[in-house]
Amino acid sequence: MESSKLASYVASRICHDIASPLTPLIQSCEMLFDDSMGAAMKAEGEKTLRHAIATLEAKLRFLRFAIGSQAINDGQVNTNEMRELFQKLFALNSKVELEWRMDTHRISNRQMRVLMNMTLMMIDPAHKGVCRVTSREEGDQLVLDVEAVGPLATLKQEVQEALAGREPQGGWGGGAVQPYFTRLLAEEIGFTLDARAAPGAAGLASRGPISIP
């Protein structure tokens, strides 16, 4: 895919994620500033506003690292800070539970970036279930793994096609570019990216050399 097209599709993906909490944020502001609304409605509007702001902040902070320029170096990542980003992202999603397990701290920024994009891909399959985010060392290899477990845990055909580098039948819009982008990030650092599926579970695994001494 041409770099200009990839940038456009990724930008569209980001805008979609930002627009999701932005809509209730605007609606709640309208309720709060409408003098015709009663106290109960204003209280509900304030509650919605606080949740929308927290969601927007969590998504922006996560996307800044996962897609932005903050993670394009090979320095060692702070796994405690990353855990906080993951927890805040999932805390606002009542339909997906996060299980976080880091069995190694030897992860670079670019490797964590791959793990974060893998996670973005697996949130939808984990709907009403669990998203397990793990990393471990196997010899001189680092293994990144994200698994969705739940009643809807499956990888759509368009995701499998995009992971293979093929354009899905519906095109690259609507988030279909996410697996393509993730595969590119993995290949850039010499990592593989493989999908797996089983009844009630679907997962992604990325494996490559450990770069942090």
C-alpha positions as CSV (number, residue, x, y, z in Angstrom):
1,M,0.0,0.0,0.0
2,E,1.2,3.5,-0.8
3,S,2.4,5.4,2.3
4,S,0.0,8.3,1.6
5,K,-3.0,5.9,1.5
6,L,-1.8,4.1,4.6
7,A,-1.5,7.4,6.4
8,S,-5.1,8.3,5.4
9,Y,-6.5,5.0,6.5
10,V,-4.7,5.2,9.9
11,A,-5.8,8.8,10.4
12,S,-9.4,7.7,9.7
13,R,-9.0,4.9,12.3
14,I,-7.8,7.4,14.9
15,C,-10.6,9.9,14.1
16,H,-13.2,7.1,14.6
17,D,-11.8,6.2,18.0
18,I,-11.8,9.9,19.1
19,A,-15.3,10.6,17.7
20,S,-16.8,7.8,19.8
21,P,-16.5,9.5,23.2
22,L,-16.7,13.0,21.6
23,T,-20.3,12.6,20.7
24,P,-21.7,11.9,24.2
25,L,-19.3,14.7,25.5
26,I,-21.0,17.2,23.2
27,Q,-24.5,16.0,24.0
28,S,-23.8,16.1,27.8
29,C,-22.5,19.7,27.5
30,E,-25.7,20.7,25.7
31,M,-27.7,19.2,28.6
32,L,-25.7,21.0,31.2
33,F,-26.1,24.4,29.5
34,D,-29.8,23.9,28.8
35,D,-31.7,25.9,31.5
36,S,-34.9,23.9,30.7
37,M,-33.3,20.7,32.0
38,G,-34.1,19.7,35.6
39,A,-31.6,18.9,38.3
40,A,-31.8,15.1,37.7
41,M,-31.1,15.5,34.0
42,K,-28.2,17.9,34.7
43,A,-26.8,15.4,37.1
44,E,-27.0,12.7,34.5
45,G,-25.4,15.0,32.0
46,E,-22.5,15.7,34.3
47,K,-22.0,12.0,34.9
48,T,-21.9,11.3,31.1
49,L,-19.6,14.3,30.6
50,R,-17.1,13.0,33.2
51,H,-17.1,9.5,31.6
52,A,-16.7,10.8,28.1
53,I,-13.7,13.0,29.1
54,A,-12.0,10.1,30.9
55,T,-12.6,7.9,27.9
56,L,-11.3,10.4,25.5
57,E,-8.2,11.0,27.6
58,A,-7.5,7.3,27.9
59,K,-7.8,6.7,24.2
60,L,-5.7,9.7,23.2
61,R,-2.9,8.7,25.6
62,F,-3.0,5.1,24.3
63,L,-3.1,6.1,20.7
64,R,-0.3,8.6,21.1
65,F,2.0,5.7,21.9
66,A,0.5,3.0,19.8
67,I,0.2,5.0,16.6
68,G,2.1,8.3,17.2
69,S,5.8,9.1,17.1
70,Q,6.4,8.5,20.8
71,A,7.4,4.9,20.3
72,I,9.6,4.9,17.3
73,N,12.9,4.3,19.1
74,D,14.4,1.2,20.6
75,G,14.8,2.4,24.1
76,Q,13.5,0.3,27.0
77,V,9.9,0.9,27.8
78,N,8.6,1.6,31.3
79,T,6.2,-1.4,31.7
80,N,4.6,0.2,34.8
81,E,3.6,3.2,32.8
82,M,2.3,1.0,30.0
83,R,0.3,-1.1,32.5
84,E,-1.4,2.1,33.6
85,L,-2.3,3.1,30.0
86,F,-3.8,-0.4,29.4
87,Q,-5.7,-0.4,32.6
88,K,-7.2,3.1,32.0
89,L,-8.3,2.1,28.5
90,F,-10.0,-1.1,29.7
91,A,-11.4,0.4,32.9
92,L,-13.9,2.5,30.9
93,N,-15.1,-0.5,28.8
94,S,-17.5,-2.4,31.0
95,K,-17.8,-5.2,28.3
96,V,-14.1,-6.3,28.2
97,E,-11.9,-7.3,31.2
98,L,-8.2,-6.9,31.0
99,E,-5.7,-9.6,32.2
100,W,-2.2,-8.3,32.2
101,R,0.9,-10.4,32.6
102,M,4.4,-9.2,31.9
103,D,7.0,-11.9,32.6
104,T,9.8,-9.8,31.3
105,H,10.8,-6.1,31.4
106,R,13.1,-6.4,28.5
107,I,10.8,-4.7,26.0
108,S,11.6,-1.8,23.8
109,N,9.3,1.0,22.8
110,R,8.8,-0.4,19.3
111,Q,8.0,-3.8,20.6
112,M,5.5,-2.4,23.0
113,R,4.0,-0.5,20.2
114,V,3.3,-3.8,18.4
115,L,1.7,-5.2,21.5
116,M,-0.5,-2.2,21.9
117,N,-1.7,-2.4,18.3
118,M,-2.3,-6.1,18.7
119,T,-4.5,-5.3,21.7
120,L,-6.5,-2.7,19.7
121,M,-7.3,-5.5,17.3
122,M,-8.5,-7.9,20.0
123,I,-10.8,-5.6,22.0
124,D,-13.8,-6.2,19.7
125,P,-13.3,-10.1,19.6
126,A,-13.1,-9.9,23.5
127,H,-16.6,-8.3,23.7
128,K,-18.3,-9.6,26.9
129,G,-15.2,-11.5,27.7
130,V,-11.5,-11.2,28.6
131,C,-8.5,-9.8,26.8
132,R,-5.3,-11.4,28.0
133,V,-2.2,-9.3,27.3
134,T,1.1,-11.1,28.0
135,S,4.8,-11.0,27.2
136,R,7.5,-13.6,28.0
137,E,11.0,-14.6,27.0
138,E,11.8,-17.9,25.3
139,G,15.5,-18.2,24.9
140,D,16.7,-15.2,23.0
141,Q,13.2,-14.5,21.7
142,L,10.6,-12.2,23.0
143,V,7.0,-13.4,22.6
144,L,4.1,-10.9,22.7
145,D,0.6,-12.4,23.0
146,V,-2.9,-11.1,23.1
147,E,-5.8,-13.4,23.4
148,A,-9.6,-12.7,23.4
149,V,-11.7,-15.2,25.4
150,G,-15.5,-15.0,25.3
151,P,-18.7,-15.9,23.4
152,L,-17.8,-13.6,20.5
153,A,-14.1,-14.4,20.4
154,T,-13.3,-14.9,16.7
155,L,-11.3,-13.1,14.0
156,K,-13.3,-11.8,11.1
157,Q,-12.4,-12.9,7.6
158,E,-11.4,-9.3,6.8
159,V,-8.9,-9.3,9.7
160,Q,-7.3,-12.5,8.5
161,E,-7.0,-11.2,5.0
162,A,-5.5,-7.9,6.2
163,L,-3.0,-9.8,8.4
164,A,-1.9,-11.7,5.2
165,G,-1.4,-8.4,3.4
166,R,-4.5,-8.8,1.2
167,E,-7.0,-6.1,0.8
168,P,-10.4,-7.2,2.3
169,Q,-13.4,-7.4,0.1
170,G,-14.8,-4.3,1.8
171,G,-11.7,-2.3,1.4
172,W,-9.3,-0.9,4.0
173,G,-11.8,1.4,5.6
174,G,-13.8,0.8,8.8
175,G,-10.8,-0.3,10.9
176,A,-9.7,-3.0,8.4
177,V,-6.3,-1.2,8.1
178,Q,-5.5,-1.9,11.8
179,P,-4.2,-5.5,11.2
180,Y,-2.3,-4.4,8.1
181,F,-0.7,-1.6,10.0
182,T,0.2,-3.9,12.9
183,R,1.8,-6.5,10.6
184,L,3.9,-3.7,9.1
185,L,5.1,-2.6,12.6
186,A,6.0,-6.2,13.5
187,E,7.9,-6.7,10.3
188,E,9.9,-3.5,10.7
189,I,11.4,-4.8,13.9
190,G,11.9,-8.4,12.6
191,F,9.0,-9.9,14.4
192,T,6.4,-12.4,13.1
193,L,2.7,-11.9,13.6
194,D,0.4,-15.0,13.6
195,A,-3.2,-15.5,14.3
196,R,-4.9,-18.5,16.0
197,A,-8.5,-19.5,16.7
198,A,-10.2,-22.1,18.9
199,P,-13.8,-22.4,20.2
200,G,-14.4,-19.4,22.4
201,A,-11.0,-17.9,21.9
202,A,-8.9,-16.1,19.3
203,G,-5.4,-14.7,19.6
204,L,-2.4,-13.0,18.1
205,A,1.2,-13.9,18.8
206,S,4.3,-11.9,17.7
207,R,7.8,-13.3,18.1
208,G,11.2,-11.8,17.5
209,P,14.7,-11.2,18.9
210,I,15.1,-9.5,22.3
211,S,16.8,-6.1,21.7
212,I,17.2,-4.9,25.3
213,P,20.3,-6.3,27.1
